């Protein structure tokens, strides 16, 4: 597995098109790999996420993948062609160091949804078996992640009874599926996304590695599900 990142030049029209459409970005990320490369293996799958930093006005594309990506076309369309400033690193050393009890700061952009038996907006209580709706409130979205933490091999840390979890960039994204050449394809896609930042402790190393390599939740093709981590020092005040 590899973890990679590349800065995007938000001042360029090509970058603005990619940033505005998760479907276009999905296609651009897929194009980083030749047809002979398998997009998903026993080790993991292709995951990506856009990170926005308001202070530095920067936009970074992060990718985790079974093979090393070639971002040349993204640089030409949405970067700085004179400066190929992308990084790709072997993810294996990081994965091998994960063990029970390890603590990390983490970031995850996700699509928190839940199934409903009836959609009250459909009228007259019309059954909508299997229909998925996005969680609306910060509390619902936070609980969505907390409920999935155990099955993904971690616990969100708490301090004085409060979860060390920040929920931001909550938005509904609407975009049109497109074909090559810009032709519209199918219906409009709508997903609710949220950015989670927080601290966690690993409770099951294998499940946690699977979460890092296969993602968490739905809409993985549209920039959700990629969990990234950075080690933190053990703090006795954190319970």
PyMOL commands that set and color helices and strands:
alter all, ss='L'
color gray80, all
select helices_A, chain A and resi 13-20+22-30+72-78+92-96+120-122+138-152+205-214+220-222
alter helices_A, ss='H'
color red, helices_A
select strands_A, chain A and resi 2-8+47-53+58-65+86-90+103-110+113-118+127-134+154-156+158-159+162-163+165-178+184-202+227-231
alter strands_A, ss='S'
color yellow, strands_A
deselect
rebuild
show_as cartoon
